Amino acid sequence: MYTRKKRKSSPIMSRYKFVSQKMDVTYLVDEKHEFDFCFILEYTDDVKSFQVQQEEYYYDFNGRSCRYTPDFLIQYQNGIEPFIEIKPRSYINDPEFRERFTLKKERAAEMGRPLILITNKQIQKGYRLNNYKLIHRCSPLQSLSDIHLAILDCLHKQPLPITQLHQMLCHDLTELIAAVTLLLFKNKLQADLINYPLDEKLVVGLYNGLRYNDLFHDEFEDEIEPKKIIDNALDYRDLDSFPDKVQQDALFKKTYIDAIYKHLKGSKWVDSTVSPLIEEVSSKYGIKKVSVRSLRRWKNAYEDADKSIIALIPKHHLKGNSTPKVDERNEQFISNAIKRYLVKERPSIADAYEIYEDAVVIYNDDNTESIKIMSYRAFYNRIHAIPQYERTLARYGRKRAEREYRTVYSHKRVSRVMQKVEIDHTPLDIILLDDELDIALGRAYLTLLIDKYSKCIVGFYITFKEPSYLSVKTAILNTLKNKGDVLKRFPEIKNDWPCYGKMESLVVDNGAEFWSDSLDQACHELNIQIDYNPPGKPWLKPFVERVFGTITRKFIGRFPGKTFSNIAEKDNYNPVKDAVIHFSVFNELFHEWVVDVYNQDKDARSTNIPILSWNNAIKKMKPITFTDDELAIAAIILGKSDQCTLREAGIHIHSLRYDSDELSKYRREYTTHRDPKVIVKTDLNDISSVHVYLPKLKRYLKVPCIDPEEYTKGLSLHHHQVARTMHKNFINSKVDKVELAKTRVYINQRVDDEIDKIDAMNKLNKKPNKKQSKKIPGASAMAKHKNVNSENVGTIKANSISQPVKPKLDPKNSKNQFDDWDEEVPDL
């Protein structure tokens, strides 16, 4: 067994991120049923902990070792730790699945852990899944208000239904249900959420330590469901499914049979009796005569099929010789030509036929028995007899084949506003001007969020910077905020824009900004789930893609300076020359269009008005909203997230240093080991301070930048990075690289010369002393005495030209002549 390392994006399937408050982690799961099961694990108190696809093991199947990863590893309160496998109910009856799963269970039992199969039938049982999702809408940022305290006070003596709380508190029922939901989320209340829906009839009481007690049973042990017998009517082909001529032939035969029976008046069908009636029927109905033999054959087939008109359908398709008329040699040439057609270079059918024809001509020239060349029409029909999917797959690749021949399912409808919100970016097809300089700034980027239930635009952000986490963060923050400030900023807007709040799930594609650690951390703290669509499948996020098209056609399309997504459409039109819209004007007009036009207008099929759907939905259930204080915390949470080391000098990040007295005090009093890691949030628009999360105090601390010159005041991270890059380039431009290189080469050469000099001296000695390079005792003091320095001499050797006299050493004293130098000159 070993821990599995999962990659991030998947090229073939949607993936989901589930924020677990119980485990304080965000899990990445592969399937919708696994995502739903996370909600049940999160709120089942019998489950102490759970992990997602963490461990793999091997089992033997048909003589080979197969790798297997259970979907979950859970731990019950009683200490049992089973593996959990999630599968659709339809898998249970599959023979190979049952054989494999039996082997997986046996291998898991050897490891001391049971393996349990759970299907969507058990996951979707009762009301618990929907109830748990309603509870999981809440955010840890939400604080308790007076209404929450009043509810707790009313339930002090006994549990009560929400309707009775409504009568006692005289509060809006919708807001009361929302308040109860938050108390359930914060473990202040409990209720039977398995058997009853979370509505006004639900009975709630104070939390006593066990809310949702429910163990899971192994559905693999259930009795195998009998295979459903397919109704024969499903295989029945009616008359309308045949060509018109075939239908007319069948109706002609039935007309004859019915007319003969009518004239017989109950008499027995005898050829001698029927023969004269044929003339009479032919004259009466104006139809051609038929033989008695044919009429009898039709009658027998009609009666044998319980008088089904399908029995009278001509069987022309069964006639004739269906064996191939092309010999094996010719078939080989045809197959080779078709293979040359089914390639990524996409030659035409005419090119493939030419290849076939040339091959046959050469063969006939070299052999006495010639092959008849197939006609172009026959070859064309052979090409088109290949299924379209196979042709597209071979010539255009799997991506296009899957897109063109995929199964198009309807989207699962959501039940409330802000349950799912789609987000994406697009470059706007218009050139905008600078407000002051009147110069063309280029195309701006739009990041937009749309509510899947009402189709209302709930937030957006326009910038000239390429899509990044800054775009995502600002657009999400715009969605969370009340839009009252927007209406004050643009007084020309006539209608209200009540669309705001916390989304439950954010539907995204696989852009790098959506896989960033900053978004992951922010969504974890705000309790927002993330749904990832597979790459290259924008139809799984259709509403935001459709809105982008609507913006281009109905809003931007009328403005001078409009660009074209397709360069061929631009022709001689110059959008830069014709641009007249300033950025501030465009921003104001876009706000007005969103609020007063798009949200108020009906859709193309006249089935929905976004703002009407929103207003009707919030009467039943309002989205989660934040107070001003909670929004301030949310803005901090949505900052760029980094893990930094809390050092003696504070936090070092972005090539800057941040520190304060409060941070130093926390480091002294609460850190248990040297240089702990902390989460640091950076406001991308202002790096004059950062927010450091203090885990011991469970709050963020604002820490200023150590910046005596106030360089970072009001400075964005982008501007800081550009300034650093420009400064680095300036320094590099002042460096003479040629002279630096020459100097380094000179230094290296001098070192090599010194090495050669020492080697030459060692070779002159009769007995080379390998320890000669070692430090001689007293040499350091001699160097001080001789004043060896960079401005003076570089040796302790005497200046006298005469050879020094070798001192006579006392044989009893083997000390070196320099050993007593430090004692002789103590002041050195």
C-alpha positions, -999 to 999 in steps of 0.1 A, spaced: 0 0 0 12 35 -7 -1 71 -8 -15 82 -42 -3 115 -57 -32 129 -78 -27 152 -107 -48 183 -109 -69 188 -141 -85 159 -159 -87 158 -197 -118 137 -198 -140 144 -167 -152 171 -145 -136 174 -111 -148 189 -79 -132 205 -48 -151 200 -15 -143 222 14 -144 201 46 -147 221 78 -146 189 98 -112 179 84 -100 215 78 -89 206 43 -101 209 7 -105 175 -11 -104 170 -49 -127 143 -61 -134 128 -96 -171 120 -98 -204 138 -89 -215 109 -67 -182 111 -47 -187 149 -44 -222 143 -30 -210 116 -6 -185 142 9 -215 162 22 -228 130 40 -194 123 55 -191 159 66 -223 159 87 -225 123 99 -213 124 135 -206 86 135 -178 95 110 -148 108 130 -126 116 100 -124 108 63 -98 109 35 -102 110 -3 -83 86 -26 -52 86 -4 -41 49 -5 -37 23 -33 -31 -14 -31 -28 -43 -56 -50 -73 -61 -46 -103 -85 -71 -108 -114 -67 -133 -142 -30 -139 -133 -19 -103 -133 -15 -77 -106 -40 -48 -108 -38 -15 -90 -68 -2 -71 -76 31 -53 -106 31 -30 -126 64 -32 -126 70 6 -110 59 38 -132 68 68 -128 63 105 -159 57 126 -161 69 162 -158 32 173 -124 29 157 -133 9 126 -116 22 94 -133 8 62 -125 16 26 -154 31 7 -161 26 -31 -187 48 -48 -204 35 -79 -237 40 -98 -263 14 -89 -262 -1 -124 -227 -14 -117 -239 -40 -92 -252 -65 -117 -222 -65 -140 -205 -99 -137 -169 -87 -142 -174 -59 -117 -187 -83 -91 -157 -107 -98 -132 -79 -95 -148 -63 -64 -149 -97 -46 -111 -99 -51 -107 -63 -39 -127 -70 -7 -106 -101 0 -74 -81 -4 -87 -53 18 -97 -79 45 -61 -92 45 -50 -56 52 -74 -55 82 -99 -31 66 -134 -39 52 -142 -26 17 -178 -12 15 -197 -5 -18 -221 25 -17 -242 35 -47 -261 66 -56 -292 49 -42 -279 51 -6 -264 85 -11 -296 100 -24 -318 83 2 -343 105 20 -337 142 26 -303 142 41 -282 150 10 -302 181 1 -304 191 37 -266 188 42 -260 209 11 -283 236 25 -263 236 57 -230 237 39 -240 269 21 -231 288 53 -196 303 59 -174 303 90 -172 340 86 -209 345 95 -213 356 131 -244 351 154 -268 380 156 -297 388 179 -321 366 160 -298 336 165 -296 342 202 -334 346 204 -338 312 187 -314 295 212 -333 311 241 -367 298 228 -353 263 225 -338 263 260 -366 241 275 -376 218 246 -374 213 208 -398 232 187 -409 233 150 -397 263 130 -433 274 125 -438 278 163 -405 298 165 -420 320 138 -451 326 159 -430 333 190 -405 357 174 -427 373 148 -398 373 124 -397 368 86 -400 330 80 -374 329 52 -348 347 74 -357 325 103 -350 293 83 -317 308 72 -309 316 109 -317 280 119 -295 267 91 -265 287 103 -271 274 139 -271 239 125 -238 246 107 -222 259 138 -233 229 159 -257 249 181 -288 230 170 -298 195 160 -326 180 140 -337 148 121 -324 158 87 -325 123 73 -362 118 73 -375 154 71 -367 183 48 -352 216 61 -383 237 60 -408 255 83 -421 221 96 -387 209 108 -384 203 146 -351 217 160 -335 215 194 -303 224 212 -273 204 201 -265 177 226 -234 161 210 -249 139 183 -268 153 154 -269 129 124 -263 93 135 -263 71 104 -240 42 95 -234 30 59 -243 -5 48 -225 -25 21 -247 -26 -10 -225 -53 -25 -242 -78 -2 -277 -68 -14 -296 -93 -34 -289 -89 -71 -318 -71 -88 -334 -91 -116 -325 -78 -150 -354 -58 -164 -371 -73 -194 -371 -49 -223 -406 -43 -236 -410 -56 -271 -427 -23 -281 -393 -7 -278 -380 -29 -306 -411 -24 -328 -407 -6 -361 -438 13 -372 -449 20 -407 -437 56 -407 -401 45 -403 -401 30 -439 -398 50 -471 -429 63 -488 -429 38 -516 -426 9 -491 -455 23 -471 -477 26 -502 -469 -11 -511 -480 -22 -476 -512 -1 -477 -520 -15 -511 -518 -51 -499 -538 -43 -468 -565 -26 -489 -569 -58 -510 -570 -81 -480 -596 -59 -461 -617 -56 -493 -617 -94 -499 -627 -101 -463 -655 -76 -465 -669 -93 -496 -666 -128 -482 -689 -118 -453 -676 -145 -430 -672 -172 -456 -641 -193 -457 -611 -180 -478 -610 -203 -508 -591 -195 -540 -621 -203 -562 -642 -179 -542 -615 -152 -540 -606 -152 -577 -638 -135 -590 -637 -110 -561 -603 -97 -573 -619 -83 -605 -646 -66 -584 -622 -51 -559 -599 -38 -586 -627 -20 -604 -642 -6 -572 -610 8 -557 -593 16 -590 -562 -6 -583 -544 -31 -604 -552 -68 -603 -531 -93 -585 -529 -130 -586 -547 -153 -562 -514 -168 -552 -499 -135 -542 -530 -124 -524 -530 -157 -504 -493 -152 -495 -500 -117 -482 -531 -129 -462 -511 -157 -445 -482 -134 -435 -507 -108 -423 -526 -132 -401 -494 -149 -388 -483 -115 -375 -516 -109 -356 -527 -86 -385 -497 -63 -382 -492 -42 -413 -455 -45 -409 -458 -81 -422 -469 -67 -455 -437 -47 -459 -417 -59 -490 -385 -77 -482 -366 -63 -511 -335 -56 -489 -331 -94 -484 -330 -101 -521 -300 -104 -543 -264 -116 -538 -248 -98 -509 -214 -114 -512 -186 -89 -522 -179 -86 -559 -143 -73 -554 -116 -99 -554 -90 -101 -526 -62 -85 -546 -83 -54 -555 -96 -53 -519 -61 -49 -507 -54 -19 -529 -87 -3 -519 -79 -8 -482 -45 8 -486 -60 38 -504 -86 42 -477 -59 41 -450 -41 69 -469 -74 89 -468 -78 84 -430 -48 105 -419 -43 138 -402 -32 155 -434 -68 150 -446 -63 143 -484 -95 145 -505 -114 114 -518 -101 122 -553 -65 120 -540 -71 87 -523 -88 73 -555 -58 85 -575 -35 65 -551 -57 34 -556 -59 38 -593 -21 42 -597 -15 11 -576 -38 -10 -598 -24 3 -630 12 -6 -619 0 -40 -608 -17 -47 -641 14 -36 -660 35 -61 -641 11 -91 -641 -7 -110 -668 -40 -113 -648 -52 -77 -647 -76 -62 -620 -106 -42 -630 -104 -7 -616 -133 2 -593 -152 33 -605 -148 66 -587 -185 64 -575 -180 30 -560 -148 41 -543 -167 72 -530 -194 50 -516 -169 28 -498 -154 59 -481 -188 71 -470 -197 37 -457 -172 42 -429 -190 56 -398 -186 94 -396 -172 92 -361 -143 69 -373 -136 93 -402 -135 123 -380 -114 106 -353 -88 95 -379 -87 128 -398 -93 155 -371 -85 138 -338 -103 126 -308 -111 161 -294 -131 171 -325 -147 137 -328 -159 137 -292 -172 173 -296 -192 166 -328 -206 132 -318 -210 135 -281 -241 127 -262 -257 161 -253 -275 158 -219 -295 185 -203 -280 204 -174 -292 194 -140 -313 222 -129 -304 239 -97 -330 247 -71 -319 281 -57 -300 312 -66 -262 312 -60 -262 274 -58 -239 274 -88 -222 304 -103 -202 302 -135 -171 324 -140 -149 330 -171 -128 356 -189 -130 371 -224 -112 399 -242 -138 426 -252 -141 433 -289 -136 470 -287 -107 495 -285 -110 519 -256 -94 553 -251 -75 568 -222 -97 592 -202 -71 620 -201 -47 614 -230 -73 603 -256 -49 576 -268 -60 540 -277 -54 517 -247 -63 485 -266 -88 457 -257 -98 452 -221 -105 419 -204 -138 411 -188 -141 386 -159 -178 378 -154 -199 357 -130 -235 345 -138 -260 328 -115 -270 295 -131 -305 295 -116 -318 330 -126 -292 337 -153 -285 371 -137 -251 387 -139 -240 388 -103 -205 404 -106 -177 413 -130 -144 430 -133 -128 449 -163 -91 454 -166 -64 457 -192 -42 431 -174 -43 396 -187 -66 372 -167 -50 363 -134 -59 356 -98 -63 394 -94 -92 393 -119 -108 363 -102 -104 378 -67 -118 412 -76 -148 397 -95 -157 374 -66 -154 403 -41 -177 423 -64 -202 394 -63 -201 392 -25 -208 429 -20 -241 447 -19 -245 467 -51 -258 498 -34 -225 516 -39 -226 508 -76 -260 525 -79 -247 556 -61 -217 557 -83 -238 555 -115 -270 575 -108 -282 570 -144 -290 534 -136 -328 531 -132 -333 496 -117 -321 479 -86 -294 453 -87 -301 429 -58 -279 401 -71 -252 395 -46 -241 370 -19 -218 340 -14 -219 313 -41 -222 277 -30 -202 263 -59 -180 281 -84 -180 265 -119 -147 271 -136 -125 259 -165 -89 248 -162 -71 281 -164 -40 285 -142 -57 312 -121 -85 287 -111 -59 261 -100 -39 286 -80 -32 280 -43 -46 315 -35 -80 306 -49 -79 272 -32 -71 288 2 -97 316 -2 -125 292 -12 -115 269 17 -119 297 42 -151 311 27 -165 275 23 -170 277 -15 -169 245 -35 -152 245 -69 -165 225 -100 -138 220 -127 -149 213 -162 -127 192 -185 -104 211 -209 -118 220 -243 -155 215 -233 -170 250 -229 -205 237 -234 -204 224 -198 -203 260 -188 -229 273 -213 -245 303 -195 -214 325 -192 -202 316 -227 -236 326 -241 -236 359 -222 -202 367 -238 -218 363 -272 -248 385 -261 -224 412 -249 -206 412 -283 -237 413 -304 -262 434 -284 -239 458 -265 -205 463 -281 -216 456 -317 -230 492 -321 -199 511 -308 -172 527 -330 -139 510 -324 -153 475 -324 -129 448 -332 -136 413 -346 -127 380 -331 -120 367 -366 -94 388 -384 -109 378 -418 -141 397 -408 -122 430 -402 -114 435 -439 -103 472 -443 -118 484 -410 -94 500 -386 -108 499 -350 -79 519 -335 -86 548 -359 -123 548 -353 -122 543 -315 -141 571 -296 -152 554 -264 -133 564 -232 -128 537 -206 -148 555 -179 -177 560 -203 -176 523 -213 -175 512 -177 -206 533 -169 -225 522 -200 -217 485 -193 -230 488 -157 -262 504 -171 -266 477 -197 -261 449 -172 -286 463 -147 -312 480 -169 -311 458 -201 -297 423 -196 -311 415 -162 -345 430 -172 -349 416 -207 -364 382 -217 -342 355 -232 -343 345 -269 -370 318 -263 -392 340 -241 -389 316 -212 -370 336 -186 -364 371 -173 -333 370 -151 -343 396 -125 -378 381 -122 -364 347 -116 -340 361 -89 -368 380 -71 -391 350 -70 -363 327 -58 -352 348 -29 -388 349 -15 -383 312 -8 -346 311 1 -321 340 2 -284 336 -6 -258 338 21 -248 375 26 -220 391 47 -220 422 69 -195 450 63 -171 436 90 -174 401 74 -168 416 40 -136 432 53 -124 398 65 -134 383 31 -113 409 13 -83 398 34 -90 361 27 -92 367 -10 -57 382 -11 -28 364 -27 -19 335 -4 17 325 4 33 304 31 63 322 46 87 317 74 83 338 105 119 348 111 137 370 136 133 399 113 97 393 105 83 382 71 104 383 39 82 383 8 81 401 -26 118 411 -19 104 433 10 104 429 48 73 432 70 74 434 108 57 450 138 57 449 176 26 427 177 42 402 153 74 401 174 54 396 206 35 367 190 68 352 179 81 354 215 50 342 233 33 316 210 59 300 187 72 266 199 99 261 174 123 283 154 112 298 121 75 285 119 55 287 87 26 311 85 0 320 59 5 355 45 -22 373 25 -12 401 1 -36 427 -13 -24 428 -49 -34 465 -52 -15 477 -21 16 460 -8 23 486 20 11 459 44 2 422 45 -20 402 67 -4 373 86 -26 345 100 -17 337 136 -28 301 141 -26 303 179 -49 333 180 -70 322 150 -70 356 134 -52 378 109 -27 405 119 -20 435 97 18 439 94 33 470 77 62 470 54 95 482 68 97 511 44 112 543 58 110 560 23 73 551 19 81 534 -14 52 509 -10 25 533 -1 -4 527 -25 19 505 -47 5 474 -64 24 442 -65 25 444 -103 40 479 -103 66 467 -77 76 437 -98 79 459 -129 100 484 -110 123 457 -97 127 443 -132 135 477 -147 161 484 -119 177 450 -125 179 457 -162 194 492 -154 221 476 -132 229 450 -158 233 476 -185 260 494 -164 281 463 -161 310 459 -185 308 422 -190 339 420 -212 362 436 -186 346 414 -159 354 383 -179 390 394 -186 395 401 -148 381 368 -138 403 350 -164 434 370 -150 426 360 -114 422 323 -124 455 324 -143 474 339 -113 460 312 -91 472 286 -116 506 302 -117 509 301 -79 500 264 -80 526 257 -107 553 276 -87 546 255 -56 547 223 -76 581 234 -91 596 241 -57 584 207 -44 601 189 -73 635 206 -64 635 191 -30 651 156 -27 624 145 -3 592 163 -10 574 172 21 537 164 16 528 184 47 546 215 36 514 233 27 502 230 63 503 260 86 536 264 105 532 273 142 540 309 148 536 319 111 504 338 118 522 360 144 551 365 120 527 377 93 513 402 117 549 413 126 560 416 90 528 436 83 516 413 54 487 432 39 471 443 6 491 476 5 525 462 15 544 429 12 530 394 8 557 373 25 574 369 59 607 361 42 636 384 53 647 411 29 684 401 31 699 387 -1 723 364 17 712 329 24 699 324 59 719 303 83 701 272 92 698 272 131 712 243 151 684 226 169 687 209 202 682 172 194 664 168 227 639 195 217 621 188 185 601 220 186 601 241 155 621 273 155 588 293 153 570 275 181 580 302 207 573 332 186 540 339 202 557 338 236 586 361 225 562 387 210 531 385 232 519 419 222 513 407 187 
